[in-house]
Amino acid sequence: MKVLYFSATGNSLYIAKSIGGELCSIPQMVKEGTYEFTDEKIGIIFPLHAWSVPPYIVDFLKKATFNCDYLFAVVTYGIYSGAVAKHLSDIADEAGFGFSYISRIRMVDNYLPTFDMKKQVAKEPKKQIEKHLEAIKSDIAASKKGTLKENCFDKAAMNYMFRRDGKPFNKKRLKVHVVGEGIENYVFVEDSCTQCGVCASVCPVNNIEMDMKNGKIALSDKCFMCFACVHNCPSNAIHIKGEVSSARFRNSHVTLKEIIHSNNQV
């Protein structure tokens, strides 16, 4: 079994490790230009971004070929999962493949413009992550088929917020940043930045470089707001305008070294 994953703060990586099999980092696969995968079972694990499949994952899925008898997806989310199963199914239909099984698991939400990480972590035990994870693992082991049950409200909400490519009709509705729209005006770096390079190492799209002239970091326009750089900065020097608090998060079962290994584009 192959398990392909993308993880900015460790939630999806923890799920991927727990499910087991051969782990394949999606950023590493993209870096290598590997888009064809063959195995008896193949899984896709990723975090929900603003009720939808992240554009980065959408692009990957549209290019990928899966040769398997059982293709599954597990989506990590914080508060509300919207109609992610429908979105995934739509992407698969357009790309010419289908998912056998789609599930979700509620975890700490790392979306800084909305959530205080200290409060999110405090609520983590109530989400019963291990209980739900065991149920998902059992389903996959048994090759269970089926997708999430989503109602008309969920689907209407997704259609209201997003185009079919996963990008918002109006970013003000969810306070999301759209790729290429002046990321340097949305993220700011404090003088406490030590140019340690961690932010560049955890960025899945190679969007950050060390700016020796200014003594901080330089941001390009490929950011899709996964917040890997913000949450993993050892100096807590990177901030999002409008963030609820300066507290940061990384899944307690995942190390910084693992996130660097997963996302490093160097």
Phi, psi and omega per residue, in radians:
M1 nan 2.326 3.047
K2 -1.848 2.403 3.100
V3 -2.168 1.943 3.128
L4 -1.634 2.366 -3.050
Y5 -2.517 2.721 2.926
F6 -2.289 2.341 -3.086
S7 -2.602 2.233 3.132
A8 -1.697 -0.661 -3.110
T9 -2.161 0.173 2.978
G10 1.785 -0.228 -3.117
N11 -1.047 -0.928 -3.097
S12 -1.216 -0.556 3.089
L13 -1.157 -0.696 3.095
Y14 -1.082 -0.739 3.110
I15 -1.112 -0.770 3.139
A16 -1.062 -0.789 3.126
K17 -1.098 -0.670 -3.115
S18 -1.193 -0.652 3.111
I19 -1.188 -0.652 3.066
G20 1.586 -2.925 -3.067
G21 1.530 -2.947 3.114
E22 -1.452 2.004 -3.107
L23 -1.469 2.302 3.130
C24 -2.231 2.025 3.116
S25 -1.261 2.171 3.135
I26 -1.064 -0.776 3.071
P27 -1.001 -0.659 3.098
Q28 -1.197 -0.668 3.104
M29 -1.114 -0.720 3.108
V30 -1.116 -0.744 3.132
K31 -1.040 -0.705 -3.108
E32 -1.438 -0.193 -3.088
G33 1.314 0.461 3.137
T34 -1.658 2.020 -3.100
Y35 -2.242 0.042 3.111
E36 -1.996 2.265 -3.051
F37 -2.328 2.403 -3.109
T38 -2.308 2.249 3.068
D39 -3.037 2.960 3.098
E40 -1.139 -0.763 3.077
K41 -2.241 2.458 3.083
I42 -2.339 2.338 3.133
G43 -2.107 2.648 3.073
I44 -2.140 2.130 -3.139
I45 -2.131 2.221 -3.119
F46 -2.769 2.823 3.107
P47 -1.526 2.568 3.017
L48 -1.243 2.407 3.027
H49 -2.072 1.962 3.080
A50 0.903 0.942 3.077
W51 1.196 0.230 -2.980
S52 -2.557 2.940 3.036
V53 -1.257 2.222 -3.131
P54 -0.999 2.459 3.122
P55 -0.917 -0.603 3.115
Y56 -1.052 -0.737 3.128
I57 -1.291 -0.629 3.075
V58 -1.000 -0.844 -3.131
D59 -1.074 -0.717 3.140
F60 -1.115 -0.817 -3.098
L61 -1.109 -0.608 -3.132
K62 -1.210 -0.388 -3.140
K63 -1.694 -0.275 -2.973
A64 -1.480 2.671 3.013
T65 -2.161 2.241 -3.107
F66 -2.046 1.986 3.093
N67 -1.767 1.645 -3.084
C68 -2.781 2.876 3.078
D69 -1.562 -0.333 -3.038
Y70 -2.518 1.938 3.126
L71 -1.959 2.148 -3.108
F72 -2.225 2.795 3.094
A73 -2.396 2.435 3.025
V74 -2.222 2.187 -3.072
V75 -1.908 2.240 3.050
T76 -1.621 2.453 -3.109
Y77 -2.619 2.985 -3.084
G78 -1.846 -1.077 -3.034
I79 -1.980 -0.868 -3.014
Y80 -2.457 2.281 -3.054
S81 -1.700 0.009 3.084
G82 0.994 -2.419 3.118
A83 -2.012 0.907 -3.059
V84 -1.111 -0.567 3.128
A85 -1.135 -0.723 3.102
K86 -1.139 -0.732 3.134
H87 -1.074 -0.784 3.109
L88 -1.093 -0.745 3.136
S89 -1.125 -0.674 3.102
D90 -1.108 -0.748 3.119
I91 -1.089 -0.785 -3.130
A92 -1.095 -0.739 3.127
D93 -1.048 -0.757 -3.133
E94 -1.174 -0.589 -3.093
A95 -1.523 -0.154 3.076
G96 1.552 0.420 3.048
F97 -2.411 3.090 -3.128
G98 -2.470 2.620 3.091
F99 -1.591 2.344 3.054
S100 -1.362 -0.545 -3.009
Y101 -2.653 2.309 3.070
I102 -2.313 2.197 3.099
S103 -2.376 3.115 -3.101
R104 -2.540 2.777 3.101
I105 -2.528 2.241 -3.052
R106 -1.468 2.234 -3.085
M107 -2.411 -2.958 3.105
V108 -1.159 2.274 3.114
D109 -1.554 2.177 -3.075
N110 -1.715 0.277 -3.077
Y111 -1.358 1.708 -2.973
L112 -1.089 -0.581 3.119
P113 -1.155 -0.227 -3.081
T114 -2.061 -0.625 -2.957
F115 -2.065 2.472 3.013
D116 -1.502 2.091 -3.038
M117 -1.117 -0.594 3.124
K118 -1.107 -0.739 3.127
K119 -1.209 -0.645 3.116
Q120 -1.114 -0.786 3.140
V121 -1.119 -0.657 3.130
A122 -1.103 -0.521 -3.126
K123 -1.520 -0.111 -3.033
E124 -0.991 -0.740 -3.130
P125 -1.047 -0.536 -3.124
K126 -1.215 -0.307 -3.101
K127 -1.410 -0.169 3.070
Q128 0.857 0.904 -3.059
I129 -1.031 -0.821 -3.068
E130 -1.111 -0.679 3.121
K131 -1.081 -0.823 -3.133
H132 -1.213 -0.615 3.129
L133 -1.129 -0.733 3.117
E134 -1.080 -0.665 3.118
A135 -1.134 -0.720 3.126
I136 -1.153 -0.767 3.119
K137 -1.058 -0.679 3.110
S138 -1.137 -0.722 3.107
D139 -1.060 -0.789 -3.103
I140 -1.169 -0.743 3.119
A141 -1.039 -0.589 -3.129
A142 -1.580 0.072 -3.104
S143 0.963 0.667 3.132
K144 -1.107 2.469 3.128
K145 -1.925 2.601 3.129
G146 2.465 2.802 3.123
T147 -2.229 3.024 -3.124
L148 -1.087 2.519 3.033
K149 -1.480 2.037 -3.116
E150 -2.143 2.395 -3.087
N151 -1.638 3.137 -3.093
C152 -1.096 -0.597 3.122
F153 -1.117 -0.779 3.136
D154 -1.014 -0.802 -3.103
K155 -1.215 -0.648 3.107
A156 -1.166 -0.672 3.124
A157 -1.093 -0.757 3.131
M158 -1.122 -0.764 -3.135
N159 -1.130 -0.562 3.141
Y160 -1.247 -0.679 -3.055
M161 -1.485 -0.600 -2.887
F162 -2.319 2.605 2.944
R163 -1.369 3.031 -3.101
R164 -1.166 -0.329 3.115
D165 -1.505 0.046 3.089
G166 1.568 -0.072 3.138
K167 -1.586 2.568 -3.039
P168 -1.295 2.536 2.983
F169 -1.118 -0.731 -3.097
N170 -2.476 1.877 -3.044
K171 -1.106 -0.374 -3.133
K172 -1.198 -0.376 -3.137
R173 -1.108 -0.621 -3.123
L174 -2.126 0.157 -3.102
K175 0.964 0.726 3.138
V176 -1.721 2.709 3.091
H177 -1.718 2.376 3.131
V178 -1.680 2.336 -3.106
V179 -0.908 2.313 3.061
G180 1.509 0.003 -3.114
E181 -1.790 1.125 3.023
G182 1.153 0.991 -3.122
I183 -1.037 -0.513 -3.128
E184 -1.148 -0.323 3.099
N185 -1.623 -0.050 -3.098
Y186 -1.904 -0.561 3.113
V187 -1.950 2.395 3.060
F188 -2.292 2.644 -3.051
V189 -2.051 2.220 -3.123
E190 -1.426 2.917 -3.111
D191 -1.174 -0.219 3.121
S192 -1.266 -0.108 3.088
C193 -1.022 2.233 -3.124
T194 -1.808 0.064 -3.077
Q195 0.968 0.727 3.141
C196 -1.265 -0.393 3.088
G197 1.596 -0.009 -3.127
V198 -1.065 -0.739 -3.104
C199 -1.039 -0.726 3.120
A200 -1.184 -0.587 -3.102
S201 -1.278 -0.515 -3.111
V202 -1.650 -0.131 -3.128
C203 -1.267 2.126 -3.073
P204 -1.295 -0.273 -3.070
V205 -2.042 0.282 3.058
N206 0.977 0.822 -3.029
N207 -1.681 -0.082 -3.018
I208 -2.166 2.364 3.071
E209 -2.283 2.705 3.060
M210 -1.329 2.255 3.128
D211 -1.834 1.558 -3.053
M212 -1.100 -0.503 -3.118
K213 -1.151 -0.761 -3.101
N214 -1.677 -0.119 3.099
G215 1.280 0.331 3.122
K216 -2.311 -2.354 3.105
I217 -2.225 2.727 3.110
A218 -1.983 2.316 -3.102
L219 -1.867 2.376 3.070
S220 -1.664 -2.823 -3.015
D221 -1.966 0.377 -3.109
K222 -1.715 0.019 -3.068
C223 -1.082 2.363 3.025
F224 -2.102 0.405 2.985
M225 1.049 0.913 3.037
C226 -1.447 -0.317 3.103
F227 1.225 0.281 3.098
A228 -1.053 -0.743 -3.114
C229 -1.147 -0.705 -3.084
V230 -1.192 -0.865 -3.056
H231 -1.249 -0.493 -3.049
N232 -1.739 0.021 3.125
C233 -1.138 2.080 -3.104
P234 -1.108 -0.446 -3.102
S235 -1.691 -0.012 -3.070
N236 0.885 0.749 -3.060
A237 -1.663 -0.251 -3.082
I238 -1.757 2.261 -3.066
H239 -2.322 2.680 3.087
I240 -1.826 2.291 3.087
K241 -1.068 2.225 3.133
G242 1.576 0.095 3.141
E243 -1.100 2.559 -3.069
V244 -1.229 -0.676 3.107
S245 -2.681 3.006 -3.137
S246 -1.601 0.032 3.111
A247 -1.174 2.556 -3.093
R248 -2.162 2.941 -3.048
F249 -2.467 2.449 2.874
R250 -2.494 2.395 -3.133
N251 -0.946 2.324 -3.037
S252 -1.162 -0.269 -3.131
H253 -1.641 0.011 -3.050
V254 -2.205 2.403 3.139
T255 -1.671 2.810 3.059
L256 -1.042 -0.677 3.129
K257 -1.019 -0.686 3.138
E258 -1.176 -0.657 3.132
I259 -1.219 -0.682 3.078
I260 -1.080 -0.777 3.132
H261 -1.073 -0.655 -3.095
S262 -1.263 -0.652 -2.954
N263 -1.934 -0.144 -3.039
N264 -1.079 2.298 -3.094
Q265 -1.928 0.136 -3.077
V266 -1.346 nan nan
